[in-house]
Amino acid sequence: MQHDDEPRHDHSAAVTQHWHAYSYTGRSYSDGLIRRGEVPSNYPPIEIKNWLTRPADHVMNTFHDVEKAMTWLEEELSQNPHVEEALFPLADRLQYSRDTLDQTAGNDVVHGYYSKAQQYISRALIACPREGFPICPYGIA
């Protein structure tokens, strides 16, 4: 796993807003299977905030900067073209994502779709820390 700042986290400093990047590529599963825990451990949770309850080794990257987060997202989505790319152009999805991250601290960006390769693609930038949810994969929130 990579992080845009070194050291990974300074436990003595106040935790600043950052985003954890998560990734899943594979088949999709029903909500019932997800609720029963009958899915791969890296499969997207039903509630977005629950990404943060996952082990730290599920974090693909951590970003403190919108530009770096957007670079990661663009690379990930470019590698997995949407099955309906003409209806959901990458440029539009990226602009919406950027606008969301730029709006205010604490916003998440989650993309879930089927690729042209017929795989379910999930890419998520999950805001941390978040109000009312004191969990961080690195235990520092």
N, CA, C and O atoms as a GROMACS GRO file, in nm:
protein
  564
    1MET      N    1   0.083  -0.117   0.000
    1MET     CA    2   0.000   0.000   0.000
    1MET      C    3   0.088   0.125   0.000
    1MET      O    4   0.194   0.128   0.063
    2GLN      N    5   0.043   0.226  -0.072
    2GLN     CA    6   0.120   0.349  -0.081
    2GLN      C    7   0.049   0.461  -0.006
    2GLN      O    8  -0.072   0.457   0.014
    3HIS      N    9   0.127   0.558   0.034
    3HIS     CA   10   0.072   0.676   0.099
    3HIS      C   11   0.143   0.797   0.043
    3HIS      O   12   0.262   0.792   0.013
    4ASP      N   13   0.068   0.908   0.029
    4ASP     CA   14   0.127   1.026  -0.033
    4ASP      C   15   0.211   1.108   0.062
    4ASP      O   16   0.280   1.200   0.018
    5ASP      N   17   0.209   1.079   0.189
    5ASP     CA   18   0.290   1.151   0.287
    5ASP      C   19   0.374   1.052   0.365
    5ASP      O   20   0.327   0.943   0.397
    6GLU      N   21   0.494   1.086   0.396
    6GLU     CA   22   0.580   1.004   0.482
    6GLU      C   23   0.620   1.085   0.603
    6GLU      O   24   0.654   1.202   0.583
    7PRO      N   25   0.619   1.038   0.726
    7PRO     CA   26   0.579   0.902   0.757
    7PRO      C   27   0.430   0.882   0.732
    7PRO      O   28   0.356   0.978   0.716
    8ARG      N   29   0.387   0.755   0.730
    8ARG     CA   30   0.248   0.726   0.697
    8ARG      C   31   0.153   0.812   0.778
    8ARG      O   32   0.063   0.875   0.723
    9HIS      N   33   0.171   0.814   0.907
    9HIS     CA   34   0.085   0.894   0.994
    9HIS      C   35   0.166   0.938   1.115
    9HIS      O   36   0.244   0.860   1.169
   10ASP      N   37   0.147   1.060   1.156
   10ASP     CA   38   0.212   1.113   1.276
   10ASP      C   39   0.109   1.109   1.387
   10ASP      O   40   0.020   1.194   1.393
   11HIS      N   41   0.121   1.012   1.476
   11HIS     CA   42   0.022   0.993   1.582
   11HIS      C   43   0.023   1.106   1.684
   11HIS      O   44  -0.073   1.119   1.760
   12SER      N   45   0.126   1.188   1.688
   12SER     CA   46   0.132   1.296   1.786
   12SER      C   47   0.061   1.421   1.738
   12SER      O   48   0.028   1.508   1.819
   13ALA      N   49   0.037   1.432   1.610
   13ALA     CA   50  -0.027   1.551   1.554
   13ALA      C   51  -0.178   1.529   1.545
   13ALA      O   52  -0.227   1.416   1.546
   14ALA      N   53  -0.251   1.639   1.536
   14ALA     CA   54  -0.394   1.629   1.514
   14ALA      C   55  -0.418   1.563   1.379
   14ALA      O   56  -0.346   1.589   1.283
   15VAL      N   57  -0.519   1.480   1.372
   15VAL     CA   58  -0.550   1.412   1.247
   15VAL      C   59  -0.613   1.512   1.152
   15VAL      O   60  -0.711   1.577   1.185
   16THR      N   61  -0.556   1.523   1.034
   16THR     CA   62  -0.610   1.612   0.932
   16THR      C   63  -0.698   1.533   0.838
   16THR      O   64  -0.688   1.411   0.827
   17GLN      N   65  -0.785   1.606   0.769
   17GLN     CA   66  -0.873   1.543   0.671
   17GLN      C   67  -0.789   1.470   0.568
   17GLN      O   68  -0.691   1.524   0.516
   18HIS      N   69  -0.828   1.348   0.538
   18HIS     CA   70  -0.763   1.269   0.435
   18HIS      C   71  -0.864   1.172   0.377
   18HIS      O   72  -0.976   1.160   0.428
   19TRP      N   73  -0.826   1.104   0.271
   19TRP     CA   74  -0.912   1.006   0.208
   19TRP      C   75  -0.836   0.875   0.196
   19TRP      O   76  -0.719   0.873   0.157
   20HIS      N   77  -0.904   0.767   0.230
   20HIS     CA   78  -0.850   0.634   0.209
   20HIS      C   79  -0.908   0.582   0.078
   20HIS      O   80  -1.028   0.593   0.053
   21ALA      N   81  -0.822   0.525  -0.006
   21ALA     CA   82  -0.865   0.471  -0.134
   21ALA      C   83  -0.885   0.320  -0.122
   21ALA      O   84  -0.801   0.249  -0.067
   22TYR      N   85  -0.998   0.274  -0.173
   22TYR     CA   86  -1.032   0.132  -0.171
   22TYR      C   87  -1.064   0.086  -0.312
   22TYR      O   88  -1.110   0.164  -0.396
   23SER      N   89  -1.040  -0.043  -0.337
   23SER     CA   90  -1.055  -0.096  -0.471
   23SER      C   91  -1.109  -0.238  -0.466
   23SER      O   92  -1.066  -0.320  -0.384
   24TYR      N   93  -1.204  -0.268  -0.554
   24TYR     CA   94  -1.251  -0.405  -0.572
   24TYR      C   95  -1.280  -0.425  -0.719
   24TYR      O   96  -1.339  -0.338  -0.783
   25THR      N   97  -1.238  -0.538  -0.773
   25THR     CA   98  -1.270  -0.579  -0.909
   25THR      C   99  -1.307  -0.727  -0.904
   25THR      O  100  -1.230  -0.808  -0.852
   26GLY      N  101  -1.423  -0.761  -0.956
   26GLY     CA  102  -1.465  -0.901  -0.954
   26GLY      C  103  -1.613  -0.912  -0.985
   26GLY      O  104  -1.670  -0.826  -1.053
   27ARG      N  105  -1.673  -1.016  -0.935
   27ARG     CA  106  -1.816  -1.035  -0.957
   27ARG      C  107  -1.894  -0.952  -0.856
   27ARG      O  108  -1.839  -0.907  -0.755
   28SER      N  109  -2.022  -0.934  -0.883
   28SER     CA  110  -2.108  -0.863  -0.788
   28SER      C  111  -2.183  -0.965  -0.703
   28SER      O  112  -2.196  -1.082  -0.740
   29TYR      N  113  -2.234  -0.919  -0.589
   29TYR     CA  114  -2.305  -1.004  -0.494
   29TYR      C  115  -2.432  -0.934  -0.448
   29TYR      O  116  -2.440  -0.811  -0.449
   30SER      N  117  -2.530  -1.012  -0.409
   30SER     CA  118  -2.657  -0.955  -0.360
   30SER      C  119  -2.638  -0.895  -0.221
   30SER      O  120  -2.543  -0.929  -0.149
   31ASP      N  121  -2.729  -0.805  -0.184
   31ASP     CA  122  -2.725  -0.745  -0.050
   31ASP      C  123  -2.736  -0.852   0.058
   31ASP      O  124  -2.672  -0.841   0.163
   32GLY      N  125  -2.815  -0.956   0.033
   32GLY     CA  126  -2.829  -1.064   0.131
   32GLY      C  127  -2.697  -1.134   0.158
   32GLY      O  128  -2.664  -1.160   0.273
   33LEU      N  129  -2.622  -1.163   0.053
   33LEU     CA  130  -2.491  -1.226   0.071
   33LEU      C  131  -2.395  -1.133   0.143
   33LEU      O  132  -2.314  -1.177   0.225
   34ILE      N  133  -2.404  -1.004   0.113
   34ILE     CA  134  -2.317  -0.907   0.180
   34ILE      C  135  -2.350  -0.904   0.329
   34ILE      O  136  -2.259  -0.909   0.413
   35ARG      N  137  -2.478  -0.896   0.362
   35ARG     CA  138  -2.519  -0.891   0.503
   35ARG      C  139  -2.476  -1.015   0.580
   35ARG      O  140  -2.442  -1.007   0.698
   36ARG      N  141  -2.479  -1.130   0.513
   36ARG     CA  142  -2.439  -1.255   0.579
   36ARG      C  143  -2.288  -1.276   0.579
   36ARG      O  144  -2.239  -1.374   0.634
   37GLY      N  145  -2.214  -1.185   0.519
   37GLY     CA  146  -2.069  -1.196   0.516
   37GLY      C  147  -2.018  -1.304   0.421
   37GLY      O  148  -1.908  -1.356   0.440
   38GLU      N  149  -2.097  -1.336   0.320
   38GLU     CA  150  -2.061  -1.441   0.225
   38GLU      C  151  -2.000  -1.383   0.097
   38GLU      O  152  -2.030  -1.428  -0.013
   39VAL      N  153  -1.915  -1.284   0.115
   39VAL     CA  154  -1.850  -1.217   0.002
   39VAL      C  155  -1.702  -1.201   0.035
   39VAL      O  156  -1.663  -1.213   0.152
   40PRO      N  157  -1.618  -1.174  -0.066
   40PRO     CA  158  -1.476  -1.150  -0.036
   40PRO      C  159  -1.460  -1.034   0.063
   40PRO      O  160  -1.541  -0.942   0.065
   41SER      N  161  -1.357  -1.040   0.143
   41SER     CA  162  -1.337  -0.939   0.248
   41SER      C  163  -1.317  -0.798   0.192
   41SER      O  164  -1.340  -0.701   0.264
   42ASN      N  165  -1.276  -0.786   0.067
   42ASN     CA  166  -1.255  -0.653   0.009
   42ASN      C  167  -1.376  -0.605  -0.073
   42ASN      O  168  -1.368  -0.502  -0.140
   43TYR      N  169  -1.487  -0.680  -0.067
   43TYR     CA  170  -1.607  -0.639  -0.140
   43TYR      C  171  -1.666  -0.514  -0.074
   43TYR      O  172  -1.664  -0.503   0.048
   44PRO      N  173  -1.720  -0.420  -0.153
   44PRO     CA  174  -1.774  -0.296  -0.096
   44PRO      C  175  -1.884  -0.322   0.007
   44PRO      O  176  -1.972  -0.406  -0.016
   45PRO      N  177  -1.880  -0.251   0.119
   45PRO     CA  178  -1.985  -0.265   0.219
   45PRO      C  179  -2.113  -0.196   0.173
   45PRO      O  180  -2.111  -0.114   0.081
   46ILE      N  181  -2.223  -0.229   0.237
   46ILE     CA  182  -2.350  -0.164   0.204
   46ILE      C  183  -2.347  -0.018   0.246
   46ILE      O  184  -2.391   0.069   0.170
   47GLU      N  185  -2.296   0.012   0.365
   47GLU     CA  186  -2.285   0.150   0.412
   47GLU      C  187  -2.143   0.200   0.386
   47GLU      O  188  -2.045   0.137   0.424
   48ILE      N  189  -2.133   0.314   0.320
   48ILE     CA  190  -2.004   0.369   0.280
   48ILE      C  191  -1.909   0.385   0.398
   48ILE      O  192  -1.791   0.350   0.386
   49LYS      N  193  -1.957   0.436   0.511
   49LYS     CA  194  -1.869   0.459   0.625
   49LYS      C  195  -1.802   0.331   0.672
   49LYS      O  196  -1.697   0.336   0.736
   50ASN      N  197  -1.861   0.216   0.643
   50ASN     CA  198  -1.805   0.090   0.690
   50ASN      C  199  -1.676   0.049   0.619
   50ASN      O  200  -1.610  -0.046   0.661
   51TRP      N  201  -1.640   0.120   0.511
   51TRP     CA  202  -1.508   0.097   0.454
   51TRP      C  203  -1.403   0.118   0.562
   51TRP      O  204  -1.303   0.046   0.567
   52LEU      N  205  -1.425   0.217   0.647
   52LEU     CA  206  -1.325   0.253   0.749
   52LEU      C  207  -1.310   0.148   0.858
   52LEU      O  208  -1.214   0.154   0.935
   53THR      N  209  -1.402   0.053   0.865
   53THR     CA  210  -1.390  -0.055   0.964
   53THR      C  211  -1.304  -0.170   0.912
   53THR      O  212  -1.274  -0.264   0.985
   54ARG      N  213  -1.267  -0.162   0.786
   54ARG     CA  214  -1.186  -0.268   0.725
   54ARG      C  215  -1.042  -0.259   0.776
   54ARG      O  216  -0.998  -0.152   0.819
   55PRO      N  217  -0.970  -0.370   0.772
   55PRO     CA  218  -0.828  -0.367   0.815
   55PRO      C  219  -0.747  -0.269   0.730
   55PRO      O  220  -0.780  -0.243   0.614
   56ALA      N  221  -0.642  -0.216   0.788
   56ALA     CA  222  -0.557  -0.119   0.719
   56ALA      C  223  -0.499  -0.175   0.589
   56ALA      O  224  -0.474  -0.098   0.496
   57ASP      N  225  -0.478  -0.306   0.581
   57ASP     CA  226  -0.419  -0.360   0.458
   57ASP      C  227  -0.518  -0.361   0.341
   57ASP      O  228  -0.479  -0.397   0.230
   58HIS      N  229  -0.642  -0.322   0.363
   58HIS     CA  230  -0.738  -0.306   0.254
   58HIS      C  231  -0.727  -0.167   0.190
   58HIS      O  232  -0.780  -0.145   0.081
   59VAL      N  233  -0.659  -0.076   0.255
   59VAL     CA  234  -0.642   0.059   0.202
   59VAL      C  235  -0.538   0.055   0.091
   59VAL      O  236  -0.424   0.013   0.112
   60MET      N  237  -0.578   0.097  -0.028
   60MET     CA  238  -0.488   0.097  -0.143
   60MET      C  239  -0.391   0.214  -0.138
   60MET      O  240  -0.277   0.205  -0.185
   61ASN      N  241  -0.436   0.324  -0.081
   61ASN     CA  242  -0.356   0.444  -0.072
   61ASN      C  243  -0.426   0.540   0.024
   61ASN      O  244  -0.545   0.524   0.052
   62THR      N  245  -0.355   0.639   0.073
   62THR     CA  246  -0.412   0.743   0.157
   62THR      C  247  -0.366   0.877   0.102
   62THR      O  248  -0.248   0.897   0.074
   63PHE      N  249  -0.462   0.969   0.087
   63PHE     CA  250  -0.432   1.099   0.027
   63PHE      C  251  -0.475   1.212   0.120
   63PHE      O  252  -0.581   1.207   0.182
   64HIS      N  253  -0.391   1.313   0.128
   64HIS     CA  254  -0.424   1.435   0.202
   64HIS      C  255  -0.450   1.550   0.105
   64HIS      O  256  -0.480   1.662   0.146
   65ASP      N  257  -0.440   1.522  -0.023
   65ASP     CA  258  -0.448   1.623  -0.127
   65ASP      C  259  -0.546   1.577  -0.235
   65ASP      O  260  -0.537   1.464  -0.284
   66VAL      N  261  -0.640   1.665  -0.272
   66VAL     CA  262  -0.741   1.631  -0.373
   66VAL      C  263  -0.676   1.594  -0.505
   66VAL      O  264  -0.719   1.499  -0.570
   67GLU      N  265  -0.574   1.667  -0.547
   67GLU     CA  266  -0.510   1.640  -0.677
   67GLU      C  267  -0.454   1.498  -0.683
   67GLU      O  268  -0.471   1.428  -0.782
   68LYS      N  269  -0.386   1.457  -0.578
   68LYS     CA  270  -0.329   1.322  -0.575
   68LYS      C  271  -0.438   1.216  -0.570
   68LYS      O  272  -0.427   1.112  -0.634
   69ALA      N  273  -0.544   1.243  -0.496
   69ALA     CA  274  -0.657   1.150  -0.492
   69ALA      C  275  -0.720   1.137  -0.630
   69ALA      O  276  -0.756   1.027  -0.673
   70MET      N  277  -0.735   1.249  -0.698
   70MET     CA  278  -0.796   1.247  -0.832
   70MET      C  279  -0.706   1.177  -0.933
   70MET      O  280  -0.757   1.111  -1.024
   71THR      N  281  -0.576   1.191  -0.920
   71THR     CA  282  -0.484   1.121  -1.010
   71THR      C  283  -0.502   0.970  -0.994
   71THR      O  284  -0.510   0.898  -1.094
   72TRP      N  285  -0.509   0.923  -0.870
   72TRP     CA  286  -0.530   0.781  -0.844
   72TRP      C  287  -0.662   0.736  -0.906
   72TRP      O  288  -0.668   0.634  -0.975
   73LEU      N  289  -0.770   0.812  -0.880
   73LEU     CA  290  -0.901   0.774  -0.929
   73LEU      C  291  -0.904   0.769  -1.082
   73LEU      O  292  -0.960   0.676  -1.140
   74GLU      N  293  -0.845   0.868  -1.146
   74GLU     CA  294  -0.843   0.869  -1.292
   74GLU      C  295  -0.769   0.748  -1.348
   74GLU      O  296  -0.816   0.685  -1.442
   75GLU      N  297  -0.655   0.715  -1.290
   75GLU     CA  298  -0.580   0.597  -1.334
   75GLU      C  299  -0.663   0.470  -1.318
   75GLU      O  300  -0.668   0.386  -1.407
   76GLU      N  301  -0.728   0.457  -1.203
   76GLU     CA  302  -0.808   0.337  -1.176
   76GLU      C  303  -0.927   0.325  -1.271
   76GLU      O  304  -0.951   0.218  -1.326
   77LEU      N  305  -1.000   0.433  -1.290
   77LEU     CA  306  -1.118   0.428  -1.376
   77LEU      C  307  -1.079   0.413  -1.523
   77LEU      O  308  -1.150   0.348  -1.599
   78SER      N  309  -0.967   0.472  -1.563
   78SER     CA  310  -0.920   0.459  -1.701
   78SER      C  311  -0.884   0.315  -1.735
   78SER      O  312  -0.902   0.270  -1.849
   79GLN      N  313  -0.833   0.243  -1.638
   79GLN     CA  314  -0.794   0.103  -1.659
   79GLN      C  315  -0.914   0.010  -1.668
   79GLN      O  316  -0.901  -0.105  -1.710
   80ASN      N  317  -1.031   0.058  -1.629
   80ASN     CA  318  -1.152  -0.024  -1.624
   80ASN      C  319  -1.268   0.051  -1.688
   80ASN      O  320  -1.355   0.101  -1.617
   81PRO      N  321  -1.270   0.060  -1.823
   81PRO     CA  322  -1.375   0.138  -1.889
   81PRO      C  323  -1.516   0.088  -1.855
   81PRO      O  324  -1.542  -0.032  -1.850
   82HIS      N  325  -1.604   0.184  -1.833
   82HIS     CA  326  -1.745   0.157  -1.803
   82HIS      C  327  -1.809   0.086  -1.923
   82HIS      O  328  -1.781   0.121  -2.037
   83VAL      N  329  -1.894  -0.013  -1.897
   83VAL     CA  330  -1.961  -0.085  -2.005
   83VAL      C  331  -2.046   0.010  -2.089
   83VAL      O  332  -2.067  -0.014  -2.208
   84GLU      N  333  -2.095   0.117  -2.030
   84GLU     CA  334  -2.174   0.218  -2.100
   84GLU      C  335  -2.098   0.351  -2.104
   84GLU      O  336  -2.154   0.455  -2.070
   85GLU      N  337  -1.974   0.346  -2.144
   85GLU     CA  338  -1.887   0.465  -2.143
   85GLU      C  339  -1.949   0.583  -2.218
   85GLU      O  340  -1.931   0.697  -2.177
   86ALA      N  341  -2.020   0.557  -2.326
   86ALA     CA  342  -2.080   0.666  -2.402
   86ALA      C  343  -2.187   0.739  -2.320
   86ALA      O  344  -2.206   0.860  -2.336
   87LEU      N  345  -2.256   0.667  -2.233
   87LEU     CA  346  -2.359   0.728  -2.149
   87LEU      C  347  -2.302   0.790  -2.022
   87LEU      O  348  -2.359   0.884  -1.967
   88PHE      N  349  -2.188   0.737  -1.977
   88PHE     CA  350  -2.124   0.784  -1.854
   88PHE      C  351  -1.977   0.815  -1.881
   88PHE      O  352  -1.889   0.743  -1.834
   89PRO      N  353  -1.950   0.922  -1.958
   89PRO     CA  354  -1.811   0.952  -1.997
   89PRO      C  355  -1.720   0.971  -1.876
   89PRO      O  356  -1.758   1.030  -1.775
   90LEU      N  357  -1.600   0.919  -1.889
   90LEU     CA  358  -1.502   0.928  -1.782
   90LEU      C  359  -1.478   1.072  -1.739
   90LEU      O  360  -1.472   1.102  -1.620
   91ALA      N  361  -1.466   1.162  -1.835
   91ALA     CA  362  -1.441   1.302  -1.801
   91ALA      C  363  -1.551   1.359  -1.712
   91ALA      O  364  -1.523   1.434  -1.618
   92ASP      N  365  -1.676   1.324  -1.740
   92ASP     CA  366  -1.788   1.372  -1.658
   92ASP      C  367  -1.783   1.312  -1.518
   92ASP      O  368  -1.805   1.382  -1.419
   93ARG      N  369  -1.754   1.183  -1.509
   93ARG     CA  370  -1.746   1.118  -1.378
   93ARG      C  371  -1.633   1.176  -1.295
   93ARG      O  372  -1.647   1.195  -1.174
   94LEU      N  373  -1.521   1.205  -1.360
   94LEU     CA  374  -1.408   1.263  -1.287
   94LEU      C  375  -1.438   1.406  -1.242
   94LEU      O  376  -1.401   1.444  -1.131
   95GLN      N  377  -1.504   1.483  -1.326
   95GLN     CA  378  -1.539   1.620  -1.287
   95GLN      C  379  -1.634   1.620  -1.168
   95GLN      O  380  -1.619   1.700  -1.075
   96TYR      N  381  -1.732   1.532  -1.171
   96TYR     CA  382  -1.826   1.522  -1.059
   96TYR      C  383  -1.750   1.482  -0.931
   96TYR      O  384  -1.777   1.535  -0.824
   97SER      N  385  -1.657   1.389  -0.944
   97SER     CA  386  -1.578   1.344  -0.829
   97SER      C  387  -1.495   1.458  -0.773
   97SER      O  388  -1.490   1.478  -0.651
   98ARG      N  389  -1.430   1.533  -0.860
   98ARG     CA  390  -1.348   1.647  -0.816
   98ARG      C  391  -1.436   1.750  -0.746
   98ARG      O  392  -1.400   1.801  -0.639
   99ASP      N  393  -1.549   1.782  -0.805
   99ASP     CA  394  -1.641   1.879  -0.744
   99ASP      C  395  -1.684   1.832  -0.606
   99ASP      O  396  -1.694   1.912  -0.513
  100THR      N  397  -1.710   1.704  -0.592
  100THR     CA  398  -1.753   1.649  -0.463
  100THR      C  399  -1.643   1.662  -0.359
  100THR      O  400  -1.669   1.704  -0.246
  101LEU      N  401  -1.520   1.627  -0.394
  101LEU     CA  402  -1.409   1.637  -0.299
  101LEU      C  403  -1.376   1.781  -0.264
  101LEU      O  404  -1.335   1.811  -0.152
  102ASP      N  405  -1.395   1.871  -0.360
  102ASP     CA  406  -1.365   2.013  -0.338
  102ASP      C  407  -1.472   2.085  -0.256
  102ASP      O  408  -1.444   2.190  -0.198
  103GLN      N  409  -1.594   2.033  -0.251
  103GLN     CA  410  -1.706   2.103  -0.187
  103GLN      C  411  -1.680   2.135  -0.040
  103GLN      O  412  -1.684   2.251   0.000
  104THR      N  413  -1.654   2.035   0.037
  104THR     CA  414  -1.636   2.053   0.180
  104THR      C  415  -1.566   1.930   0.236
  104THR      O  416  -1.574   1.822   0.178
  105ALA      N  417  -1.500   1.946   0.346
  105ALA     CA  418  -1.432   1.832   0.409
  105ALA      C  419  -1.534   1.725   0.445
  105ALA      O  420  -1.647   1.755   0.483
  106GLY      N  421  -1.493   1.602   0.433
  106GLY     CA  422  -1.578   1.491   0.475
  106GLY      C  423  -1.659   1.426   0.365
  106GLY      O  424  -1.737   1.336   0.393
  107ASN      N  425  -1.643   1.470   0.240
  107ASN     CA  426  -1.717   1.408   0.130
  107ASN      C  427  -1.644   1.285   0.078
  107ASN      O  428  -1.522   1.283   0.067
  108ASP      N  429  -1.723   1.183   0.046
  108ASP     CA  430  -1.671   1.060  -0.013
  108ASP      C  431  -1.700   1.060  -0.163
  108ASP      O  432  -1.790   1.130  -0.210
  109VAL      N  433  -1.622   0.983  -0.237
  109VAL     CA  434  -1.649   0.956  -0.377
  109VAL      C  435  -1.645   0.805  -0.394
  109VAL      O  436  -1.546   0.740  -0.361
  110VAL      N  437  -1.754   0.750  -0.447
  110VAL     CA  438  -1.762   0.606  -0.468
  110VAL      C  439  -1.812   0.580  -0.609
  110VAL      O  440  -1.915   0.634  -0.650
  111HIS      N  441  -1.740   0.497  -0.682
  111HIS     CA  442  -1.781   0.455  -0.815
  111HIS      C  443  -1.801   0.304  -0.812
  111HIS      O  444  -1.711   0.230  -0.772
  112GLY      N  445  -1.918   0.260  -0.855
  112GLY     CA  446  -1.946   0.118  -0.867
  112GLY      C  447  -2.017   0.095  -0.999
  112GLY      O  448  -2.122   0.153  -1.024
  113TYR      N  449  -1.961   0.010  -1.085
  113TYR     CA  450  -2.017  -0.011  -1.218
  113TYR      C  451  -1.961  -0.139  -1.279
  113TYR      O  452  -1.867  -0.199  -1.226
  114TYR      N  453  -2.021  -0.180  -1.392
  114TYR     CA  454  -1.968  -0.293  -1.466
  114TYR      C  455  -1.876  -0.242  -1.576
  114TYR      O  456  -1.906  -0.144  -1.644
  115SER      N  457  -1.766  -0.311  -1.592
  115SER     CA  458  -1.669  -0.272  -1.694
  115SER      C  459  -1.701  -0.341  -1.826
  115SER      O  460  -1.785  -0.431  -1.833
  116LYS      N  461  -1.632  -0.297  -1.930
  116LYS     CA  462  -1.646  -0.362  -2.060
  116LYS      C  463  -1.600  -0.507  -2.054
  116LYS      O  464  -1.641  -0.588  -2.137
  117ALA      N  465  -1.516  -0.540  -1.957
  117ALA     CA  466  -1.470  -0.678  -1.936
  117ALA      C  467  -1.570  -0.758  -1.852
  117ALA      O  468  -1.540  -0.871  -1.812
  118GLN      N  469  -1.688  -0.700  -1.824
  118GLN     CA  470  -1.794  -0.764  -1.747
  118GLN      C  471  -1.755  -0.795  -1.602
  118GLN      O  472  -1.802  -0.893  -1.544
  119GLN      N  473  -1.669  -0.713  -1.546
  119GLN     CA  474  -1.632  -0.722  -1.405
  119GLN      C  475  -1.702  -0.610  -1.329
  119GLN      O  476  -1.724  -0.501  -1.384
  120TYR      N  477  -1.737  -0.636  -1.204
  120TYR     CA  478  -1.790  -0.529  -1.120
  120TYR      C  479  -1.670  -0.451  -1.068
  120TYR      O  480  -1.578  -0.509  -1.010
  121ILE      N  481  -1.671  -0.321  -1.087
  121ILE     CA  482  -1.561  -0.232  -1.048
  121ILE      C  483  -1.611  -0.142  -0.936
  121ILE      O  484  -1.715  -0.078  -0.948
  122SER      N  485  -1.536  -0.137  -0.828
  122SER     CA  486  -1.566  -0.043  -0.720
  122SER      C  487  -1.437   0.030  -0.685
  122SER      O  488  -1.336  -0.032  -0.654
  123ARG      N  489  -1.443   0.162  -0.691
  123ARG     CA  490  -1.331   0.246  -0.649
  123ARG      C  491  -1.388   0.352  -0.557
  123ARG      O  492  -1.487   0.417  -0.589
  124ALA      N  493  -1.325   0.368  -0.442
  124ALA     CA  494  -1.380   0.458  -0.342
  124ALA      C  495  -1.272   0.542  -0.278
  124ALA      O  496  -1.162   0.493  -0.249
  125LEU      N  497  -1.303   0.668  -0.257
  125LEU     CA  498  -1.221   0.760  -0.178
  125LEU      C  499  -1.307   0.797  -0.057
  125LEU      O  500  -1.405   0.871  -0.070
  126ILE      N  501  -1.270   0.745   0.059
  126ILE     CA  502  -1.352   0.758   0.179
  126ILE      C  503  -1.288   0.858   0.274
  126ILE      O  504  -1.173   0.842   0.315
  127ALA      N  505  -1.365   0.961   0.309
  127ALA     CA  506  -1.316   1.068   0.397
  127ALA      C  507  -1.292   1.017   0.538
  127ALA      O  508  -1.370   0.938   0.592
  128CYS      N  509  -1.183   1.064   0.595
  128CYS     CA  510  -1.145   1.026   0.731
  128CYS      C  511  -1.066   1.143   0.790
  128CYS      O  512  -0.983   1.198   0.717
  129PRO      N  513  -1.084   1.184   0.911
  129PRO     CA  514  -1.188   1.134   1.001
  129PRO      C  515  -1.324   1.186   0.958
  129PRO      O  516  -1.335   1.276   0.876
  130ARG      N  517  -1.427   1.127   1.014
  130ARG     CA  518  -1.563   1.170   0.981
  130ARG      C  519  -1.642   1.189   1.109
  130ARG      O  520  -1.627   1.116   1.207
  131GLU      N  521  -1.727   1.289   1.105
  131GLU     CA  522  -1.805   1.326   1.223
  131GLU      C  523  -1.894   1.210   1.266
  131GLU      O  524  -1.963   1.149   1.185
  132GLY      N  525  -1.892   1.181   1.395
  132GLY     CA  526  -1.977   1.077   1.450
  132GLY      C  527  -1.931   0.936   1.422
  132GLY      O  528  -2.004   0.840   1.452
  133PHE      N  529  -1.813   0.920   1.367
  133PHE     CA  530  -1.763   0.787   1.334
  133PHE      C  531  -1.613   0.786   1.360
  133PHE      O  532  -1.534   0.810   1.269
  134PRO      N  533  -1.573   0.758   1.483
  134PRO     CA  534  -1.433   0.774   1.524
  134PRO      C  535  -1.340   0.660   1.485
  134PRO      O  536  -1.242   0.633   1.555
  135ILE      N  537  -1.369   0.593   1.374
  135ILE     CA  538  -1.286   0.480   1.334
  135ILE      C  539  -1.201   0.519   1.215
  135ILE      O  540  -1.250   0.576   1.118
  136CYS      N  541  -1.072   0.487   1.222
  136CYS     CA  542  -0.980   0.504   1.110
  136CYS      C  543  -0.907   0.370   1.095
  136CYS      O  544  -0.872   0.309   1.196
  137PRO      N  545  -0.882   0.324   0.973
  137PRO     CA  546  -0.811   0.198   0.956
  137PRO      C  547  -0.675   0.195   1.026
  137PRO      O  548  -0.624   0.088   1.059
  138TYR      N  549  -0.618   0.312   1.048
  138TYR     CA  550  -0.487   0.319   1.113
  138TYR      C  551  -0.499   0.350   1.262
  138TYR      O  552  -0.398   0.370   1.329
  139GLY      N  553  -0.622   0.355   1.313
  139GLY     CA  554  -0.644   0.374   1.456
  139GLY      C  555  -0.609   0.511   1.509
  139GLY      O  556  -0.574   0.525   1.626
  140ILE      N  557  -0.619   0.615   1.424
  140ILE     CA  558  -0.575   0.748   1.466
  140ILE      C  559  -0.684   0.853   1.466
  140ILE      O  560  -0.657   0.969   1.495
  141ALA      N  561  -0.806   0.815   1.434
  141ALA     CA  562  -0.913   0.916   1.427
  141ALA      C  563  -0.957   0.959   1.565
  141ALA      O  564  -1.046   1.043   1.578
   0.00000   0.00000   0.00000
